[in-house]
Amino acid sequence: MELIVIASLTVLGYFFGRIAERKHFESIRLREIQYKNILVFNERHLPPGQWQKGPLVGGNVVISVDYFKRLVAGLRALFGGRLATYESLLERARREAILRMKADARSCGAQMIINVRLETASISKGNNDQIGSIEVYAYGTALVT
Amino acid sequence: MLVSNIELIPGRRIERHLGMVQGNTVRAKHVGKDILAGFKNIFGGELVAYTELLSEAREEAVERMLEHARQIGANAVINVRFSTSSVTAGAAELFAYGTAVVLDGE
């Protein structure tokens, strides 16, 4: 019985997780093109020019892996090596957080964001300290001419 | 109250530094939201409820930091940093800190 539950959860996770991930990457790519005129730097110095305002802008996202990926990662952890399933999770989260920060900056009328910092935290740890979901917060100083 | 995460406020001059100010908040997750998040853990994807919860909590941490800055007579906080840590299972601490400064009046 337990095995059937695990198997069906894995199959559900595999299909829905894949669809969700593909959609998410598509929307990320689309919005990255939309927001490409907002420049992002992680250096602290002000570029030359007159800047009127510099509000703090930020964007966060909490994102979770699906059941299938967690299982794969659990198996992979036995042998060590790259956990590709978690790599794509973190990539999605970071790109999404940066996009939300850019959206915040655009609503302030900014052209660029400097001193960008990214912060990652694991939110819920399930059984055996497995990471279930992560939060990424991106923040920086938006510059408005 | 101006806030920035670089060492200055663009277009303004810093008159005085007043030292570090900080604000924190510890938030636990709502049970109902936690159950919904449990479902999301099967299918994967964004946990919108948590995203909102954490962004609210972060705003509150910033608000407390600004309150502290106001009390000591600052009118801006520079070099702001954020930090998150999970205290116990199901609760997270959000912490914001920065340097309180007095800007020259314009």
gemmi code that builds the backbone of each chain (N, CA, C; Angstrom):
import gemmi

chains = {
    "A": [
        ("MET", (0.838, -1.207, 0.000), (0.000, 0.000, 0.000), (0.875, 1.260, 0.000)),
        ("GLU", (1.799, 1.260, 0.924), (2.674, 2.427, 1.031), (3.470, 2.642, -0.256)),
        ("LEU", (3.842, 1.496, -0.834), (4.638, 1.555, -2.060), (3.834, 2.183, -3.204)),
        ("ILE", (2.534, 1.829, -3.236), (1.676, 2.371, -4.297), (1.572, 3.886, -4.158)),
        ("VAL", (1.419, 4.333, -2.891), (1.311, 5.777, -2.649), (2.573, 6.481, -3.132)),
        ("ILE", (3.716, 5.923, -2.744), (4.984, 6.552, -3.130), (5.133, 6.569, -4.653)),
        ("ALA", (4.777, 5.442, -5.282), (4.917, 5.344, -6.741), (4.022, 6.356, -7.437)),
        ("SER", (2.762, 6.481, -6.960), (1.858, 7.415, -7.640), (2.295, 8.856, -7.398)),
        ("LEU", (2.783, 9.131, -6.192), (3.276, 10.487, -5.926), (4.453, 10.813, -6.834)),
        ("THR", (5.306, 9.820, -7.036), (6.479, 10.035, -7.894), (6.060, 10.337, -9.329)),
        ("VAL", (5.096, 9.549, -9.821), (4.644, 9.754, -11.200), (3.980, 11.119, -11.347)),
        ("LEU", (3.092, 11.447, -10.375), (2.439, 12.763, -10.392), (3.471, 13.877, -10.372)),
        ("GLY", (4.430, 13.741, -9.467), (5.478, 14.750, -9.326), (6.262, 14.901, -10.611)),
        ("TYR", (6.552, 13.758, -11.244), (7.346, 13.790, -12.471), (6.637, 14.595, -13.550)),
        ("PHE", (5.347, 14.279, -13.799), (4.649, 14.949, -14.894), (4.328, 16.396, -14.575)),
        ("PHE", (3.712, 16.626, -13.405), (3.319, 18.000, -13.087), (4.543, 18.878, -12.855)),
        ("GLY", (5.550, 18.293, -12.245), (6.774, 19.052, -11.989), (7.439, 19.482, -13.283)),
        ("ARG", (7.470, 18.559, -14.256), (8.101, 18.882, -15.543), (7.361, 19.983, -16.275)),
        ("ILE", (6.013, 19.858, -16.274), (5.210, 20.873, -16.965), (5.416, 22.230, -16.298)),
        ("ALA", (5.354, 22.222, -14.943), (5.486, 23.482, -14.201), (6.848, 24.106, -14.469)),
        ("GLU", (7.887, 23.267, -14.479), (9.225, 23.804, -14.666), (9.397, 24.388, -16.062)),
        ("ARG", (8.873, 23.679, -17.069), (9.028, 24.182, -18.434), (8.318, 25.522, -18.605)),
        ("LYS", (7.085, 25.589, -18.043), (6.319, 26.834, -18.124), (7.055, 27.962, -17.435)),
        ("HIS", (7.601, 27.645, -16.265), (8.281, 28.668, -15.490), (9.496, 29.204, -16.246)),
        ("PHE", (10.281, 28.305, -16.823), (11.463, 28.747, -17.577), (11.076, 29.597, -18.771)),
        ("GLU", (9.959, 29.221, -19.420), (9.489, 30.017, -20.561), (9.123, 31.424, -20.123)),
        ("SER", (8.391, 31.503, -19.000), (7.956, 32.831, -18.550), (9.154, 33.646, -18.074)),
        ("ILE", (10.143, 32.979, -17.484), (11.359, 33.684, -17.060), (12.065, 34.269, -18.279)),
        ("ARG", (12.213, 33.464, -19.328), (12.906, 33.932, -20.536), (12.200, 35.129, -21.148)),
        ("LEU", (10.870, 35.023, -21.187), (10.064, 36.098, -21.770), (10.246, 37.391, -20.995)),
        ("ARG", (10.173, 37.292, -19.657), (10.266, 38.504, -18.842), (11.687, 39.046, -18.811)),
        ("GLU", (12.666, 38.161, -18.978), (14.043, 38.651, -19.019), (14.256, 39.548, -20.233)),
        ("ILE", (13.564, 39.221, -21.334), (13.649, 40.081, -22.519), (12.936, 41.401, -22.258)),
        ("GLN", (11.773, 41.327, -21.598), (11.015, 42.547, -21.292), (11.791, 43.509, -20.408)),
        ("TYR", (12.522, 42.947, -19.461), (13.206, 43.792, -18.473), (14.673, 44.007, -18.804)),
        ("LYS", (15.069, 43.706, -20.050), (16.516, 43.740, -20.300), (17.089, 45.155, -20.311)),
        ("ASN", (16.224, 46.184, -20.411), (16.764, 47.540, -20.374), (17.038, 48.046, -18.953)),
        ("ILE", (16.681, 47.247, -17.946), (17.073, 47.608, -16.581), (18.367, 46.857, -16.287)),
        ("LEU", (19.448, 47.624, -16.087), (20.752, 46.996, -15.909), (20.971, 46.661, -14.438)),
        ("VAL", (21.616, 45.542, -14.219), (21.844, 45.074, -12.855), (23.338, 44.908, -12.632)),
        ("PHE", (23.856, 45.528, -11.573), (25.281, 45.403, -11.247), (25.425, 44.985, -9.800)),
        ("ASN", (26.502, 44.289, -9.493), (26.706, 44.001, -8.082), (27.872, 44.780, -7.496)),
        ("GLU", (28.267, 45.854, -8.170), (29.301, 46.697, -7.560), (28.647, 47.846, -6.807)),
        ("ARG", (29.414, 48.391, -5.842), (28.811, 49.338, -4.922), (28.887, 50.775, -5.403)),
        ("HIS", (29.788, 51.051, -6.366), (30.021, 52.447, -6.697), (28.984, 52.994, -7.653)),
        ("LEU", (28.656, 54.257, -7.423), (27.696, 54.918, -8.295), (28.339, 55.160, -9.644)),
        ("PRO", (27.685, 54.822, -10.727), (28.216, 55.175, -12.045), (28.149, 56.685, -12.224)),
        ("PRO", (29.007, 57.251, -13.084), (28.989, 58.700, -13.264), (27.635, 59.177, -13.763)),
        ("GLY", (27.282, 60.372, -13.358), (25.987, 60.918, -13.752), (25.251, 61.451, -12.549)),
        ("GLN", (24.173, 62.152, -12.812), (23.377, 62.728, -11.732), (22.252, 61.787, -11.370)),
        ("TRP", (22.213, 61.360, -10.126), (21.142, 60.454, -9.693), (20.286, 61.153, -8.656)),
        ("GLN", (19.006, 61.177, -8.929), (18.076, 61.883, -8.046), (17.757, 61.074, -6.789)),
        ("LYS", (17.434, 59.841, -6.999), (16.942, 59.013, -5.892), (17.576, 57.644, -5.970)),
        ("GLY", (17.650, 56.962, -4.850), (18.160, 55.596, -4.852), (17.387, 54.721, -3.886)),
        ("PRO", (16.146, 54.382, -4.220), (15.372, 53.557, -3.294), (15.868, 52.110, -3.253)),
        ("LEU", (15.616, 51.470, -2.119), (15.950, 50.050, -1.968), (14.854, 49.241, -2.658)),
        ("VAL", (15.251, 48.359, -3.556), (14.252, 47.510, -4.211), (14.600, 46.052, -3.955)),
        ("GLY", (13.607, 45.203, -4.003), (13.867, 43.795, -3.749), (12.767, 42.912, -4.309)),
        ("GLY", (13.070, 41.633, -4.425), (12.076, 40.676, -4.880), (12.375, 39.331, -4.271)),
        ("ASN", (11.331, 38.629, -3.846), (11.591, 37.309, -3.260), (10.684, 36.250, -3.865)),
        ("VAL", (11.085, 35.025, -3.711), (10.275, 33.902, -4.201), (10.587, 32.674, -3.348)),
        ("VAL", (9.541, 31.923, -3.046), (9.714, 30.628, -2.372), (9.313, 29.570, -3.370)),
        ("ILE", (10.168, 28.604, -3.584), (9.895, 27.622, -4.615), (10.235, 26.235, -4.075)),
        ("SER", (9.459, 25.264, -4.529), (9.593, 23.926, -3.959), (9.898, 22.901, -5.050)),
        ("VAL", (10.603, 21.853, -4.690), (10.862, 20.784, -5.666), (9.695, 19.810, -5.663)),
        ("ASP", (9.543, 19.059, -6.724), (8.477, 18.061, -6.738), (8.984, 16.742, -6.160)),
        ("TYR", (8.034, 15.839, -5.964), (8.326, 14.594, -5.260), (9.349, 13.741, -5.996)),
        ("PHE", (9.215, 13.716, -7.315), (10.123, 12.910, -8.137), (11.564, 13.401, -8.000)),
        ("LYS", (11.718, 14.704, -8.099), (13.067, 15.265, -8.034), (13.711, 15.025, -6.678)),
        ("ARG", (12.868, 15.103, -5.650), (13.417, 14.883, -4.313), (13.903, 13.440, -4.167)),
        ("LEU", (13.130, 12.523, -4.771), (13.507, 11.109, -4.720), (14.821, 10.881, -5.449)),
        ("VAL", (14.915, 11.479, -6.639), (16.130, 11.341, -7.442), (17.335, 11.902, -6.689)),
        ("ALA", (17.103, 13.073, -6.065), (18.193, 13.702, -5.325), (18.598, 12.843, -4.130)),
        ("GLY", (17.597, 12.225, -3.510), (17.877, 11.356, -2.370), (18.740, 10.175, -2.775)),
        ("LEU", (18.428, 9.599, -3.942), (19.214, 8.468, -4.450), (20.614, 8.914, -4.827)),
        ("ARG", (20.664, 10.081, -5.484), (21.944, 10.610, -5.934), (22.869, 10.897, -4.746)),
        ("ALA", (22.268, 11.322, -3.645), (23.065, 11.678, -2.473), (23.809, 10.470, -1.908)),
        ("LEU", (23.320, 9.280, -2.237), (24.019, 8.067, -1.772), (25.382, 7.954, -2.439)),
        ("PHE", (25.431, 8.339, -3.721), (26.673, 8.171, -4.478), (27.504, 9.444, -4.557)),
        ("GLY", (26.868, 10.559, -4.233), (27.567, 11.836, -4.359), (27.516, 12.336, -5.780)),
        ("GLY", (28.021, 13.528, -5.998), (28.019, 14.097, -7.344), (27.014, 15.210, -7.495)),
        ("ARG", (26.859, 15.639, -8.727), (25.957, 16.753, -9.001), (24.507, 16.384, -8.750)),
        ("LEU", (23.782, 17.285, -8.077), (22.348, 17.095, -7.936), (21.670, 18.031, -8.938)),
        ("ALA", (21.575, 17.568, -10.177), (21.068, 18.435, -11.250), (19.644, 18.901, -10.959)),
        ("THR", (18.866, 18.073, -10.257), (17.475, 18.458, -9.998), (17.391, 19.674, -9.084)),
        ("TYR", (18.287, 19.761, -8.126), (18.289, 20.934, -7.257), (18.927, 22.133, -7.936)),
        ("GLU", (19.870, 21.875, -8.830), (20.495, 22.989, -9.555), (19.453, 23.796, -10.326)),
        ("SER", (18.537, 23.072, -10.992), (17.541, 23.802, -11.779), (16.567, 24.530, -10.864)),
        ("LEU", (16.304, 23.960, -9.692), (15.425, 24.627, -8.723), (16.008, 25.966, -8.293)),
        ("LEU", (17.295, 25.944, -7.943), (17.937, 27.168, -7.470), (18.068, 28.197, -8.584)),
        ("GLU", (18.325, 27.694, -9.793), (18.437, 28.616, -10.926), (17.115, 29.340, -11.165)),
        ("ARG", (16.025, 28.565, -11.141), (14.704, 29.163, -11.323), (14.435, 30.213, -10.263)),
        ("ALA", (14.729, 29.863, -9.031), (14.430, 30.768, -7.921), (15.233, 32.067, -8.039)),
        ("ARG", (16.539, 31.945, -8.381), (17.366, 33.155, -8.458), (16.912, 34.052, -9.587)),
        ("ARG", (16.663, 33.439, -10.759), (16.262, 34.268, -11.898), (14.920, 34.928, -11.640)),
        ("GLU", (14.025, 34.199, -10.979), (12.713, 34.761, -10.657), (12.843, 35.930, -9.674)),
        ("ALA", (13.678, 35.750, -8.652), (13.856, 36.809, -7.646), (14.440, 38.064, -8.287)),
        ("ILE", (15.400, 37.873, -9.191), (16.007, 39.024, -9.866), (14.967, 39.735, -10.733)),
        ("LEU", (14.118, 38.947, -11.404), (13.076, 39.546, -12.233), (12.091, 40.356, -11.395)),
        ("ARG", (11.747, 39.838, -10.207), (10.803, 40.576, -9.358), (11.428, 41.856, -8.834)),
        ("MET", (12.741, 41.774, -8.554), (13.443, 42.985, -8.131), (13.414, 44.020, -9.262)),
        ("LYS", (13.625, 43.539, -10.495), (13.591, 44.450, -11.646), (12.207, 45.060, -11.824)),
        ("ALA", (11.166, 44.261, -11.584), (9.803, 44.778, -11.699), (9.580, 45.880, -10.668)),
        ("ASP", (10.102, 45.660, -9.454), (10.008, 46.663, -8.391), (10.739, 47.939, -8.815)),
        ("ALA", (11.924, 47.766, -9.427), (12.711, 48.917, -9.859), (11.987, 49.680, -10.958)),
        ("ARG", (11.358, 48.950, -11.869), (10.652, 49.631, -12.957), (9.487, 50.442, -12.414)),
        ("SER", (8.816, 49.937, -11.381), (7.701, 50.699, -10.808), (8.194, 51.968, -10.110)),
        ("CYS", (9.489, 52.015, -9.758), (10.063, 53.251, -9.207), (10.590, 54.151, -10.321)),
        ("GLY", (10.583, 53.681, -11.546), (11.097, 54.461, -12.660), (12.612, 54.431, -12.773)),
        ("ALA", (13.242, 53.349, -12.302), (14.702, 53.282, -12.305), (15.227, 52.699, -13.601)),
        ("GLN", (16.482, 53.053, -13.929), (17.120, 52.513, -15.132), (18.124, 51.423, -14.794)),
        ("MET", (18.672, 51.491, -13.581), (19.621, 50.439, -13.221), (19.592, 50.161, -11.735)),
        ("ILE", (20.108, 49.006, -11.374), (20.153, 48.598, -9.974), (21.604, 48.265, -9.662)),
        ("ILE", (22.151, 48.880, -8.610), (23.530, 48.563, -8.243), (23.563, 47.877, -6.877)),
        ("ASN", (24.725, 47.347, -6.555), (24.970, 46.656, -5.289), (23.935, 45.560, -5.023)),
        ("VAL", (23.702, 44.735, -6.009), (22.709, 43.676, -5.860), (23.275, 42.546, -5.002)),
        ("ARG", (22.498, 42.128, -4.041), (22.864, 40.999, -3.187), (21.783, 39.939, -3.301)),
        ("LEU", (22.212, 38.692, -3.301), (21.260, 37.580, -3.352), (21.388, 36.783, -2.071)),
        ("GLU", (20.231, 36.432, -1.517), (20.263, 35.679, -0.284), (19.394, 34.441, -0.423)),
        ("THR", (19.911, 33.314, -0.030), (19.189, 32.055, -0.168), (18.973, 31.449, 1.207)),
        ("ALA", (17.765, 30.971, 1.450), (17.499, 30.298, 2.719), (16.620, 29.093, 2.460)),
        ("SER", (16.878, 27.998, 3.155), (15.988, 26.842, 3.014), (14.880, 26.993, 4.040)),
        ("ILE", (13.656, 26.935, 3.565), (12.514, 27.262, 4.417), (12.029, 26.061, 5.205)),
        ("SER", (11.633, 25.014, 4.535), (11.110, 23.875, 5.291), (12.005, 22.675, 5.071)),
        ("LYS", (12.390, 22.098, 6.163), (13.168, 20.876, 6.052), (12.257, 19.722, 6.415)),
        ("GLY", (12.108, 18.802, 5.517), (11.208, 17.676, 5.742), (11.890, 16.577, 6.531)),
        ("ASN", (11.519, 15.358, 6.236), (12.121, 14.215, 6.922), (13.597, 14.111, 6.564)),
        ("ASN", (14.357, 13.614, 7.445), (15.791, 13.393, 7.239), (16.517, 14.646, 6.779)),
        ("ASP", (16.027, 15.814, 7.249), (16.679, 17.074, 6.896), (16.737, 17.329, 5.397)),
        ("GLN", (15.815, 16.729, 4.653), (15.815, 16.989, 3.215), (15.234, 18.359, 2.952)),
        ("ILE", (15.856, 19.083, 2.061), (15.376, 20.426, 1.774), (14.158, 20.332, 0.865)),
        ("GLY", (13.047, 20.920, 1.316), (11.823, 20.878, 0.524), (11.649, 22.107, -0.324)),
        ("SER", (11.831, 23.279, 0.308), (11.643, 24.505, -0.460), (12.688, 25.540, -0.052)),
        ("ILE", (12.981, 26.428, -0.989), (13.983, 27.437, -0.717), (13.409, 28.821, -0.999)),
        ("GLU", (13.941, 29.791, -0.289), (13.585, 31.171, -0.574), (14.807, 31.884, -1.104)),
        ("VAL", (14.630, 32.664, -2.161), (15.707, 33.529, -2.633), (15.203, 34.957, -2.575)),
        ("TYR", (16.007, 35.827, -2.000), (15.666, 37.241, -1.937), (16.781, 38.016, -2.628)),
        ("ALA", (16.414, 38.822, -3.604), (17.379, 39.672, -4.303), (17.074, 41.111, -3.957)),
        ("TYR", (18.104, 41.887, -3.579), (17.857, 43.290, -3.275), (19.017, 44.157, -3.733)),
        ("GLY", (18.719, 45.417, -3.952), (19.741, 46.338, -4.415), (19.232, 47.766, -4.385)),
        ("THR", (20.091, 48.676, -4.801), (19.727, 50.094, -4.834), (19.379, 50.463, -6.268)),
        ("ALA", (18.158, 50.900, -6.471), (17.741, 51.319, -7.814), (18.137, 52.770, -8.015)),
        ("LEU", (18.597, 53.108, -9.198), (19.002, 54.478, -9.470), (18.029, 55.138, -10.431)),
        ("VAL", (17.558, 56.310, -10.016), (16.602, 57.057, -10.818), (17.239, 58.376, -11.225)),
        ("THR", (17.219, 58.655, -12.507), (17.821, 59.925, -12.958), (16.856, 61.073, -12.698)),
    ],
    "B": [
        ("MET", (12.110, 59.006, 5.552), (13.179, 58.070, 5.908), (13.715, 57.409, 4.643)),
        ("LEU", (14.981, 57.661, 4.331), (15.546, 57.064, 3.129), (16.330, 55.814, 3.505)),
        ("VAL", (16.233, 54.824, 2.655), (16.920, 53.561, 2.899), (17.722, 53.210, 1.663)),
        ("SER", (18.948, 52.722, 1.878), (19.748, 52.335, 0.727), (20.702, 51.231, 1.138)),
        ("ASN", (21.097, 50.400, 0.196), (22.072, 49.381, 0.587), (23.471, 49.671, 0.052)),
        ("ILE", (23.729, 50.929, -0.321), (25.107, 51.353, -0.592), (25.528, 52.332, 0.507)),
        ("GLU", (26.756, 52.793, 0.479), (27.277, 53.591, 1.598), (26.831, 55.034, 1.566)),
        ("LEU", (25.981, 55.399, 0.635), (25.549, 56.790, 0.559), (24.138, 56.847, 0.007)),
        ("ILE", (23.566, 58.019, 0.131), (22.259, 58.261, -0.486), (22.538, 59.146, -1.696)),
        ("PRO", (22.196, 58.680, -2.899), (22.521, 59.459, -4.092), (21.993, 60.895, -4.002)),
        ("GLY", (22.877, 61.840, -4.272), (22.477, 63.244, -4.302), (22.403, 63.931, -2.944)),
        ("ARG", (22.774, 63.224, -1.858), (22.718, 63.844, -0.524), (24.064, 63.677, 0.162)),
        ("ARG", (24.314, 64.572, 1.145), (25.562, 64.492, 1.878), (25.277, 63.986, 3.296)),
        ("ILE", (26.148, 63.100, 3.771), (25.950, 62.540, 5.105), (26.642, 63.438, 6.127)),
        ("GLU", (25.877, 63.868, 7.125), (26.411, 64.776, 8.125), (26.998, 64.012, 9.310)),
        ("ARG", (26.280, 63.031, 9.785), (26.687, 62.327, 10.983), (26.301, 60.845, 10.910)),
        ("HIS", (27.162, 59.985, 11.438), (26.825, 58.569, 11.556), (26.370, 58.295, 12.983)),
        ("LEU", (25.317, 57.539, 13.143), (24.775, 57.295, 14.490), (24.922, 55.840, 14.925)),
        ("GLY", (25.601, 55.031, 14.140), (25.804, 53.639, 14.537), (24.764, 52.693, 13.954)),
        ("MET", (24.897, 51.446, 14.316), (24.077, 50.408, 13.692), (22.668, 50.372, 14.277)),
        ("VAL", (21.701, 50.167, 13.419), (20.326, 49.922, 13.865), (19.889, 48.586, 13.284)),
        ("GLN", (18.945, 47.957, 13.971), (18.527, 46.637, 13.511), (17.058, 46.390, 13.815)),
        ("GLY", (16.499, 45.456, 13.102), (15.114, 45.056, 13.345), (14.961, 43.604, 12.970)),
        ("ASN", (14.187, 42.877, 13.770), (14.001, 41.464, 13.407), (12.568, 41.032, 13.674)),
        ("THR", (12.206, 39.926, 13.110), (10.908, 39.326, 13.388), (11.020, 37.833, 13.164)),
        ("VAL", (10.335, 37.077, 14.004), (10.298, 35.621, 13.822), (8.874, 35.264, 13.451)),
        ("ARG", (8.729, 34.560, 12.362), (7.393, 34.214, 11.883), (7.254, 32.710, 11.771)),
        ("ALA", (6.080, 32.252, 12.169), (5.765, 30.842, 11.968), (4.730, 30.747, 10.866)),
        ("LYS", (4.638, 29.567, 10.289), (3.711, 29.387, 9.189), (2.334, 29.025, 9.715)),
        ("HIS", (1.326, 29.492, 9.022), (-0.064, 29.162, 9.305), (-0.293, 27.692, 8.955)),
        ("VAL", (-1.065, 26.983, 9.810), (-1.232, 25.542, 9.600), (-1.892, 25.241, 8.251)),
        ("GLY", (-2.956, 26.001, 7.938), (-3.664, 25.770, 6.678), (-2.743, 25.951, 5.487)),
        ("LYS", (-1.949, 27.012, 5.564), (-1.008, 27.271, 4.485), (0.036, 26.170, 4.407)),
        ("ASP", (0.371, 25.652, 5.582), (1.371, 24.602, 5.630), (0.876, 23.340, 4.930)),
        ("ILE", (-0.419, 23.057, 5.112), (-0.984, 21.868, 4.460), (-0.988, 22.068, 2.943)),
        ("LEU", (-1.404, 23.256, 2.514), (-1.384, 23.557, 1.076), (0.024, 23.437, 0.512)),
        ("ALA", (0.977, 23.940, 1.293), (2.368, 23.858, 0.858), (2.812, 22.409, 0.759)),
        ("GLY", (2.252, 21.557, 1.613), (2.547, 20.126, 1.558), (2.169, 19.534, 0.211)),
        ("PHE", (1.023, 19.977, -0.313), (0.614, 19.514, -1.645), (1.585, 19.997, -2.700)),
        ("LYS", (1.963, 21.259, -2.579), (2.895, 21.828, -3.546), (4.225, 21.072, -3.534)),
        ("ASN", (4.549, 20.519, -2.378), (5.799, 19.768, -2.277), (5.788, 18.513, -3.151)),
        ("ILE", (4.584, 18.069, -3.524), (4.490, 16.906, -4.418), (4.682, 17.343, -5.867)),
        ("PHE", (3.980, 18.430, -6.236), (3.992, 18.850, -7.639), (5.118, 19.825, -7.979)),
        ("GLY", (5.708, 20.411, -6.974), (6.733, 21.411, -7.241), (6.103, 22.741, -7.610)),
        ("GLY", (6.920, 23.771, -7.698), (6.412, 25.079, -8.102), (6.473, 26.094, -6.985)),
        ("GLU", (5.989, 27.291, -7.291), (6.107, 28.373, -6.320), (5.091, 28.220, -5.198)),
        ("LEU", (5.529, 28.508, -3.977), (4.634, 28.517, -2.828), (4.264, 29.973, -2.553)),
        ("VAL", (3.168, 30.417, -3.214), (2.827, 31.839, -3.186), (2.576, 32.326, -1.759)),
        ("ALA", (1.911, 31.474, -0.957), (1.591, 31.879, 0.414), (2.863, 32.175, 1.202)),
        ("TYR", (3.878, 31.351, 1.018), (5.136, 31.573, 1.732), (5.863, 32.806, 1.209)),
        ("THR", (5.801, 32.989, -0.101), (6.449, 34.168, -0.686), (5.885, 35.432, -0.054)),
        ("GLU", (4.538, 35.469, 0.064), (3.891, 36.637, 0.650), (4.230, 36.767, 2.127)),
        ("LEU", (4.171, 35.642, 2.816), (4.468, 35.648, 4.254), (5.856, 36.219, 4.521)),
        ("LEU", (6.831, 35.754, 3.760), (8.203, 36.194, 3.991), (8.400, 37.640, 3.580)),
        ("SER", (7.695, 38.060, 2.513), (7.903, 39.444, 2.103), (7.254, 40.388, 3.110)),
        ("GLU", (6.106, 39.978, 3.692), (5.495, 40.766, 4.770), (6.414, 40.825, 5.982)),
        ("ALA", (6.954, 39.675, 6.333), (7.827, 39.612, 7.502), (9.055, 40.494, 7.313)),
        ("ARG", (9.571, 40.500, 6.088), (10.755, 41.304, 5.808), (10.429, 42.792, 5.930)),
        ("GLU", (9.229, 43.156, 5.431), (8.805, 44.552, 5.565), (8.722, 44.953, 7.029)),
        ("GLU", (8.229, 44.023, 7.849), (8.111, 44.337, 9.265), (9.488, 44.506, 9.904)),
        ("ALA", (10.423, 43.663, 9.538), (11.787, 43.783, 10.063), (12.379, 45.139, 9.689)),
        ("VAL", (12.143, 45.560, 8.432), (12.647, 46.863, 7.977), (11.965, 47.979, 8.756)),
        ("GLU", (10.651, 47.830, 8.963), (9.890, 48.846, 9.696), (10.446, 49.001, 11.119)),
        ("ARG", (10.766, 47.891, 11.770), (11.332, 47.946, 13.126), (12.703, 48.605, 13.126)),
        ("MET", (13.474, 48.288, 12.089), (14.794, 48.912, 11.971), (14.639, 50.430, 11.828)),
        ("LEU", (13.673, 50.857, 10.991), (13.462, 52.281, 10.775), (12.960, 52.961, 12.048)),
        ("GLU", (12.130, 52.244, 12.812), (11.628, 52.758, 14.087), (12.793, 53.047, 15.028)),
        ("HIS", (13.698, 52.086, 15.083), (14.900, 52.234, 15.904), (15.716, 53.450, 15.436)),
        ("ALA", (15.826, 53.601, 14.121), (16.594, 54.719, 13.563), (15.939, 56.056, 13.903)),
        ("ARG", (14.595, 56.081, 13.834), (13.856, 57.313, 14.152), (14.093, 57.714, 15.596)),
        ("GLN", (14.084, 56.717, 16.483), (14.256, 56.985, 17.910), (15.581, 57.671, 18.207)),
        ("ILE", (16.626, 57.301, 17.482), (17.917, 57.927, 17.770), (18.155, 59.157, 16.898)),
        ("GLY", (17.120, 59.581, 16.181), (17.191, 60.866, 15.485), (17.835, 60.828, 14.114)),
        ("ALA", (17.806, 59.673, 13.477), (18.376, 59.588, 12.127), (17.306, 59.925, 11.101)),
        ("ASN", (17.737, 60.317, 9.905), (16.740, 60.476, 8.847), (17.034, 59.615, 7.619)),
        ("ALA", (17.986, 58.704, 7.755), (18.229, 57.733, 6.687), (18.984, 56.535, 7.259)),
        ("VAL", (18.857, 55.406, 6.598), (19.623, 54.221, 6.969), (20.363, 53.752, 5.727)),
        ("ILE", (21.672, 53.602, 5.856), (22.453, 53.181, 4.691), (23.068, 51.803, 4.940)),
        ("ASN", (23.613, 51.240, 3.893), (24.289, 49.950, 3.979), (23.424, 48.849, 4.587)),
        ("VAL", (22.184, 48.796, 4.180), (21.245, 47.826, 4.746), (21.544, 46.426, 4.229)),
        ("ARG", (21.529, 45.467, 5.136), (21.693, 44.059, 4.764), (20.547, 43.255, 5.356)),
        ("PHE", (20.207, 42.172, 4.675), (19.161, 41.274, 5.165), (19.757, 39.923, 5.477)),
        ("SER", (19.139, 39.250, 6.427), (19.578, 37.888, 6.689), (18.388, 37.060, 7.160)),
        ("THR", (18.367, 35.813, 6.778), (17.269, 34.913, 7.124), (17.848, 33.682, 7.788)),
        ("SER", (17.225, 33.226, 8.851), (17.662, 31.950, 9.413), (16.449, 31.191, 9.928)),
        ("SER", (16.469, 29.888, 9.804), (15.358, 29.112, 10.337), (15.692, 28.740, 11.777)),
        ("VAL", (14.817, 29.167, 12.683), (15.077, 28.977, 14.113), (14.748, 27.540, 14.518)),
        ("THR", (13.479, 27.166, 14.338), (13.090, 25.764, 14.532), (12.349, 25.355, 13.271)),
        ("ALA", (11.947, 24.102, 13.216), (11.160, 23.669, 12.062), (9.863, 24.462, 12.034)),
        ("GLY", (9.573, 25.106, 10.932), (8.314, 25.821, 10.790), (8.359, 27.281, 11.185)),
        ("ALA", (9.517, 27.792, 11.584), (9.610, 29.216, 11.899), (10.894, 29.780, 11.315)),
        ("ALA", (10.804, 31.013, 10.865), (11.985, 31.640, 10.278), (12.192, 33.012, 10.896)),
        ("GLU", (13.428, 33.401, 11.078), (13.726, 34.739, 11.549), (14.211, 35.573, 10.384)),
        ("LEU", (13.663, 36.779, 10.289), (14.138, 37.714, 9.279), (14.761, 38.882, 10.006)),
        ("PHE", (15.901, 39.292, 9.540), (16.699, 40.263, 10.255), (17.195, 41.303, 9.259)),
        ("ALA", (17.024, 42.564, 9.588), (17.519, 43.639, 8.725), (18.388, 44.555, 9.567)),
        ("TYR", (19.535, 44.958, 9.047), (20.390, 45.858, 9.812), (21.098, 46.835, 8.888)),
        ("GLY", (21.474, 47.952, 9.446), (22.126, 48.971, 8.634), (22.714, 50.055, 9.524)),
        ("THR", (23.268, 51.089, 8.900), (23.863, 52.192, 9.639), (22.925, 53.391, 9.589)),
        ("ALA", (22.582, 53.917, 10.769), (21.716, 55.094, 10.820), (22.570, 56.339, 10.620)),
        ("VAL", (22.102, 57.247, 9.783), (22.858, 58.471, 9.519), (21.926, 59.680, 9.516)),
        ("VAL", (22.541, 60.843, 9.681), (21.797, 62.093, 9.533), (22.272, 62.735, 8.242)),
        ("LEU", (21.340, 63.040, 7.367), (21.682, 63.704, 6.108), (21.524, 65.214, 6.280)),
        ("ASP", (22.275, 65.974, 5.505), (22.105, 67.423, 5.574), (20.756, 67.805, 4.979)),
        ("GLY", (20.120, 68.806, 5.572), (18.819, 69.248, 5.080), (18.960, 70.012, 3.775)),
        ("GLU", (18.008, 69.856, 2.906), (18.090, 70.566, 1.631), (16.972, 71.568, 1.502)),
    ],
}
model = gemmi.Model(1)
for chain_id, residues in chains.items():
    chain = gemmi.Chain(chain_id)
    for i, (resn, *xyz) in enumerate(residues, 1):
        res = gemmi.Residue()
        res.name, res.seqid = resn, gemmi.SeqId(i, " ")
        for name, pos in zip(("N", "CA", "C"), xyz):
            atom = gemmi.Atom()
            atom.name, atom.element = name, gemmi.Element(name[0])
            atom.pos, atom.b_iso = gemmi.Position(*pos), 0.0
            res.add_atom(atom)
        chain.add_residue(res)
    model.add_chain(chain)
structure = gemmi.Structure()
structure.add_model(model)
structure.setup_entities()
